[in-house]
């Protein structure tokens, strides 16, 4: 009964004309960004973060959430029709999705992706609504020591679940933690590592780092490729609706993908990418029925499963953010940035102090998922046409928009220069094969970890044993240690590397 009351508060907040417009704008932009290869939700949210500064908090978060799950949908369109994943979690959709398109079955592949994503998104939203209140109650039992241990677990989880080299992921997290040290000391009020530059006394702008590394870095990387690599060739879409046999094949795959996505999305560092890979691996392990097409040659389960998993993972990753104030992945780290811009302290108190924001965001996810089905399936032709826009027209507009956006936050040219510097650094990361996402988590969690550790030590009069004598804190540190030991085992390390190279 309480759940129904809470959801009624949410739908009341989400169903205002203003919030419906921003949900639609977010979903439309997300789809557009998902369709255009090489930009992705992380870069887009980083670019549009300053634009939400003037909006009311509920509208701003609804629009940013719409961009996030909209890009999950849009990414699958290019993956299926063009053999080009719009964003990272669509990488596995390419394998069977594009083969279906080449066999003249692009329509059913897109329908499987759209309907699977819609179902998974609805289940993920229901899960948030059901699990948020008890988790919030638990969060109120957390003191500084527990929060510190939880963040340690979050960072280790991000390392374990990051794609690519473990060593590079650890280096990225450490670099993020170091960048988080720049600014004014929490306790003494003395400027640290600011090199007498007044603009650095408040720390390095989170927006400048995110926009530089993920926005400008991607643009420089795309410009470094020859023209023919940026040209795309789309398959034609004739009929949209899957056959009865397609529905029979994809229904269990959608259910399995949704369950996997919801489970893995809650984990720190999990989210949509890991969910999509895990779902595809699981589908390949399931026995083929007689006469079913092999995986890699256009099996509809290879589209429906991962697409459901990545959307469920995207929705479920909001749970640790909304209940504990801990970002589980880089996009959620940007959502923390958005909440901070609007003077909202993410964590368990949001539900009690700002129920319209909390439940309004959850209700808007349902509305957003419905909008996305309506936006994606009938307008496939329009999205494909977008792919023909020459990149030489596209990138100057993005660069200009980023510069105006970052300048408008503080009316300061120093931030624009910072974006340019971090753009070059972001390009260097791409060339070195470093996944920059863990850096963002380190940057967001670093100052929070330092603050909670120092608070815990102040309360315990400098006694470090407070981290292991409190039961919740100790169990979180044990979980972090177990995760670290497991991932360092040679057998697990090789399996992990195989999972992230599944696209071959």
C-alpha positions, 0 to 999 in steps of 0.5 A, a space after each residue: 500500500 505504501 508503494 502505491 502511495 509513493 508511486 502516486 506522489 511520483 506520477 503526480 510530480 512526473 505528469 506535469 506538462 513541464 516534466 513530460 516535455 523534459 522527459 521527451 526531450 531527454 529521450 529524444 536527445 538520448 536516442 539521437 546520441 545513441 544513433 550517432 556513433 562515437 559520442 555515447 551517453 557519458 559524453 552527452 550527459 557531460 556536455 548537457 550538464 551545464 544546460 540543466 543548471 537553470 532547470 528545476 531539480 526534478 526536471 533536470 534529473 528527469 531529462 538526464 535520466 531520459 538521455 541515459 536510457 534513450 542512448 541505450 535504445 538508440 545505440 542498438 539501432 546503429 548496431 543492427 543496421 550499420 554494424 556500428 555500436 552507438 555506445 559501448 553496451 551495444 557492442 554485443 548487439 552487433 554480432 547477431 543484430 547486423 547479421 539479421 539486418 543483412 539477411 533482410 530481417 532488420 525490422 524484427 531485430 529492431 522490434 526485438 531490441 525495442 520491445 525487450 528494452 521496454 519490458 526490461 526497463 519497466 521491470 527495472 523501474 518496478 525493482 527500484 520502487 520496491 527496493 528503494 525504501 528498505 535500502 534507504 532504511 538500512 542506509 540510515 544505519 550507516 556512519 562515516 566508517 560504513 560509508 568509507 568502507 562502502 566506497 572502497 567496495 565501490 572502487 574495487 568493484 569498478 576495477 573488477 568490472 571495468 573492461 580491459 586491463 586491470 592494471 590500467 583500471 587501477 591506474 585510472 582510479 588512482 589518477 581520479 583520487 589524486 585529481 580529487 585531492 586538488 582544492 581546499 582541505 576539508 578540515 583545515 580550510 587550507 588550499 592543497 595542490 592549487 599552485 596559487 591558481 585561485 580557480 583551483 582552490 575549489 578543486 578541478 571542475 568536475 564538468 570540465 574533466 567529464 566534458 574534456 575526457 569524454 566529449 572532446 577526447 572522443 571528437 579528437 579520436 574520431 577526427 584522427 580516423 580517415 574519412 572512409 572509417 567515419 562513413 556508414 552504410 545502412 541496411 534497409 528495413 522492410 517489415 518491422 513485426 517479428 514472427 510468432 516463432 521469433 516471439 517464442 524464441 525471444 520471450 525467455 531470452 528477454 526474461 533471462 536478460 532482464 533478471 541478469 541486468 537487474 542483478 548486475 546493474 546494482 553492483 558497483 561498476 556493473 551497469 549496462 555494459 557488463 549485463 549485455 556481455 553476461 546475457 550474450 554469454 548465457 544465451 550462447 550457453 543455452 541449447 539451440 532448438 532444432 532448426 534455430 539459426 546459430 549464434 553469430 549468424 543472426 539469432 534473435 536471442 542474441 539481440 533480445 537478451 543483451 538489449 533487455 539486459 543492458 536496459 535493465 542494468 541501466 535502470 537498476 544502477 539508479 538503486 545505489 545512487 538513490 538509496 546510498 548516494 553512491 554512484 555505481 558507474 560513470 553515468 551515475 557519477 555524472 548524476 551525482 554531479 547534477 544533484 550537487 549542482 542543484 544543492 541536493 546531497 545524494 543519499 538516503 535523506 533524499 527520499 524523506 526530504 525531497 519525495 517529489 524528486 525521488 519518486 518523480 524520477 522513478 515514475 518518469 522512467 516508466 513514462 520515458 520507456 513508453 516514449 522510447 518505444 513510440 520514438 524508436 520503432 516508427 521513426 527508424 527511417 529518420 534515425 538512419 538518415 541522421 547517419 548521413 550527416 558529415 562528421 565535419 559539420 557535426 563536430 564543430 557544433 559539438 565543440 562550440 556547444 561544450 565551450 558555451 556550456 562549460 563557460 556558462 556554469 561559472 562565467 569563467 574562461 579558465 574552465 574552457 581551457 581546462 576542458 581543452 586540456 582534458 580533451 587532449 588527455 582523453 585522446 591520450 587515454 584512447 590511444 593508450 587503450 585506457 578506459 577513462 570511466 574509472 577515473 570519473 568514479 575515483 574523482 567523485 568518490 575520492 573527496 567523499 571517501 576522504 571526508 568520511 575517513 577523517 570524520 570516522 577517525 575524529 569520532 574514534 580519536 584516531 583509532 583505525 580499528 573503528 573500520 573493522 570493529 563496526 559490523 557493517 563496515 567490517 563486512 563491506 571491507 571483507 567483501 572488497 578483499 574477497 572481490 580483489 582476491 577472486 579477480 587476481 586468481 589466474 583462472 578468473 582473470 583469463 575468463 574475465 578477459 575472454 568475456 570482454 572480447 566476446 565480440 569477435 
